[in-house]
Amino acid sequence: MKQAFTVRPAQESDLDAVVALWQDMAQQHAGYDRQRWEFAPDAPEQFRKMLLEALDHKDRMVLVAVGDDGPPMGFLLGRINEQAPILAPTRLGMVQWLGVSPHCRSAGLGRRLVLAAMDEFRRRGVTAMNLLVANENTRAIQFYEKLGMRSLIREMYMRL
């Protein structure tokens, strides 16, 4: 039987669990490309600081998927970016990080988090959304395509 869950705005008391979920996701990405996904030694602390700042920022959101009891099983960090005025729309919603506990994947948490973010972006007057996804993360690519997203650009990277 699948556990019931709710998506809600994160609270400060959720942040330690969200950082732990992020660390699992960061480790997964480091496996794709250690050069591109090299994290600072204090990355967990910096990520927690970023989350804390996002809780009170008008153009940021931190959502969590929680069960009836226990810590968050998934999270989404989003932001609204102002694009150059030559582009329309000028406000673009961006999913910066989405993470779901490995033992909760395929239970609908990620989908519900993204749909909740889309609703919140719309509520804030945003009419388009984007995100970055690793080329090697084919499962995530399929997930986002099922939600109606499409690939537009390719990020190119090199160390200098």
Summary of the structure (lengths in Angstrom):
residues: 160
radius of gyration: 15.7
end to end distance: 50.6
largest distance: 50.6
contacts: 415
relative contact order: 0.16
helix: 38%
strand: 22%
